[in-house]
Amino acid sequence: MQNPDLSYANATSRPALVRFIPLTTGLLSFVVYWLTLLPEVGPGDSAELTLQAYQLGVTHPPGYPVHSFLGKLFTFVCAEPAVATNLLSAVCAAVAVGLLSAIVLYLTGGWCAAMFAPLLFAFTPRVWEAAITTEVYTVNVCVLGLALMLVIKSLPRDCFPDGSDRLGSRSHRDLGMASERYRRCLPACWASHWVAAWLI
């Protein structure tokens, strides 16, 4: 079995590889999502979410304010509101894939795992379906991935060989944003903070 410290050292000895693997996985998934993006309103809550993002209204509880604000920003890029909010889903899913790649690379140092595990996640049917139509799931996964990355990076310097700085306050804020979508995220938020506090 390969020593994680050695695999991380091997990965960091190739700085271009470390820098571009998360970017590559994110861009590759975004290109596929863009090519398969729905050009119209999708099924389910897509019509309501698109309308409320365009009007900056409030959807059914819990209201999804993060999705509405981000969707409104995307309507300035695309003239068609349905395409704008579909594009928001694609961008958030691609960012989530890139974050997952960065997390795997940070924890394992293995470039193969950091490349293929996130792409496997990106092209599972449920994730792909949510990434090409207007839904709140991809925004939530993106923010939750950012929060997880920040929680991992908030661990003490001696936990990882790269000497990462602590970013605990940012992870608290992002975990709170992630819990806006689902109350089911709250136990994961609390658990991750308890684990981080215990390790610290």
C-alpha positions in Angstrom: 0.0 0.0 0.0 1.4 3.4 -1.0 2.2 5.8 1.9 -0.1 8.9 1.6 2.8 11.2 2.6 4.9 9.8 -0.3 2.0 10.0 -2.8 1.4 13.6 -1.7 5.1 14.4 -2.1 5.0 12.9 -5.6 2.0 14.9 -6.5 3.4 18.2 -5.2 6.7 17.6 -7.0 4.6 18.1 -10.2 3.0 21.5 -9.4 1.4 21.8 -12.8 -0.4 18.5 -12.3 -1.6 19.5 -8.8 -2.8 22.8 -10.2 -4.6 21.5 -13.3 -6.3 18.3 -12.2 -9.2 20.0 -10.4 -9.5 22.5 -13.2 -9.4 19.8 -15.8 -12.2 17.7 -14.2 -14.3 20.8 -13.6 -13.9 22.1 -17.2 -14.5 18.6 -18.7 -17.7 18.1 -16.8 -18.9 21.6 -17.6 -18.3 21.1 -21.4 -20.4 17.9 -21.3 -23.1 19.6 -19.2 -23.1 22.6 -21.7 -23.5 20.3 -24.7 -26.4 18.5 -23.1 -28.0 21.5 -21.4 -31.8 21.8 -21.7 -32.7 24.8 -23.9 -36.0 25.3 -22.1 -37.8 24.9 -18.8 -37.3 21.5 -17.3 -39.5 19.2 -15.3 -40.5 19.5 -11.6 -39.9 22.8 -9.9 -37.8 24.2 -12.8 -40.5 26.6 -13.9 -41.1 28.0 -10.4 -37.4 28.3 -9.7 -36.7 30.0 -13.0 -39.5 32.5 -12.5 -38.5 33.4 -9.0 -34.9 33.8 -9.9 -35.9 36.2 -12.8 -38.2 38.2 -10.5 -36.2 37.8 -7.3 -39.2 36.3 -5.7 -39.6 33.6 -3.0 -40.2 30.0 -3.9 -42.0 27.4 -1.8 -40.4 26.9 1.7 -37.6 27.2 2.5 -37.4 29.8 -0.2 -34.0 29.1 -1.7 -32.6 32.6 -1.5 -29.1 31.6 -2.6 -30.4 30.0 -5.7 -32.6 33.0 -6.5 -29.8 35.5 -6.1 -27.4 33.5 -8.2 -30.1 32.8 -10.8 -30.7 36.5 -11.1 -27.1 37.1 -11.7 -27.1 34.5 -14.5 -30.1 36.2 -16.2 -27.8 39.1 -16.9 -25.6 36.8 -18.9 -28.3 34.9 -20.8 -31.4 36.7 -22.2 -33.6 33.6 -21.8 -34.3 33.0 -18.0 -34.7 29.2 -18.4 -31.3 28.9 -20.1 -29.7 31.2 -17.5 -30.9 29.1 -14.5 -30.1 25.8 -16.3 -26.6 27.3 -16.9 -26.4 28.1 -13.2 -27.0 24.4 -12.4 -24.3 23.3 -14.9 -21.7 25.8 -13.5 -22.4 24.8 -9.9 -22.2 21.1 -10.7 -18.9 21.6 -12.5 -17.5 23.6 -9.6 -18.6 20.8 -7.2 -16.7 18.3 -9.4 -13.6 20.5 -9.4 -13.9 20.8 -5.6 -14.2 17.1 -5.1 -11.1 16.6 -7.3 -9.2 19.1 -5.2 -10.3 17.4 -1.9 -9.3 14.0 -3.2 -6.0 15.3 -4.4 -5.4 17.1 -1.1 -6.2 14.1 1.0 -4.5 11.4 -1.1 -2.1 13.0 -3.4 -3.1 10.5 -6.0 -3.7 12.1 -9.4 -5.5 9.1 -10.8 -8.1 9.1 -7.9 -8.4 12.9 -8.2 -9.2 12.6 -11.9 -11.5 9.6 -12.1 -13.5 9.6 -8.9 -14.9 13.1 -9.4 -15.7 12.3 -13.1 -17.5 9.2 -12.0 -19.5 11.4 -9.6 -20.1 14.0 -12.4 -21.6 11.6 -14.8 -23.8 9.5 -12.6 -27.4 9.8 -13.9 -28.8 11.8 -11.0 -26.0 14.3 -10.9 -26.0 14.8 -14.7 -29.7 15.2 -14.7 -29.6 17.9 -12.0 -26.8 19.6 -13.8 -28.6 20.3 -17.1 -31.9 21.7 -15.7 -33.0 24.2 -13.1 -32.7 22.6 -9.7 -31.4 23.7 -6.3 -29.4 20.5 -5.7 -26.3 21.5 -7.6 -26.0 24.9 -5.8 -26.3 23.0 -2.5 -23.6 20.4 -3.5 -21.3 23.2 -4.7 -21.5 25.1 -1.4 -21.3 22.0 0.7 -18.2 20.9 -1.3 -16.6 24.4 -0.6 -17.5 24.0 3.1 -16.0 20.5 3.2 -12.8 21.8 1.5 -12.5 24.6 4.0 -13.1 22.3 7.0 -10.4 20.0 5.8 -8.0 22.9 5.3 -8.9 24.2 8.8 -7.2 21.2 10.4 -3.9 21.8 12.1 -0.8 22.1 9.9 0.7 18.8 11.2 -2.3 16.8 9.9 -1.3 17.3 6.3 2.2 17.6 4.8 1.4 20.9 3.0 1.1 23.0 6.1 -2.3 24.4 5.3 -3.7 27.5 7.1 -6.8 27.4 9.2 -9.9 28.8 7.6 -12.5 27.7 10.2 -14.6 30.9 10.2 -15.2 30.6 6.5 -16.2 27.0 6.7 -18.8 27.9 9.4 -20.3 30.5 7.0 -20.4 28.1 4.0 -21.8 25.2 6.0 -24.6 27.6 7.1 -25.3 28.5 3.5 -25.3 24.8 2.6 -27.9 24.1 5.3 -30.2 26.6 3.7 -31.2 24.0 1.2 -31.7 21.0 3.4 -32.1 20.7 7.1 -30.6 17.2 6.6 -27.2 19.0 6.0 -27.2 20.2 9.6 -26.1 16.9 11.2 -23.3 16.7 8.6 -22.2 20.2 9.5 -22.2 19.5 13.2 -20.4 16.2 12.8 -17.7 17.7 10.6 -17.1 20.5 13.1 -17.0 18.0 16.0 -14.4 15.9 14.1 -12.4 19.0 13.3 -12.5 20.2 16.9 -11.6 16.8 18.2 -8.6 16.5 15.9 -7.4 20.0 16.8 
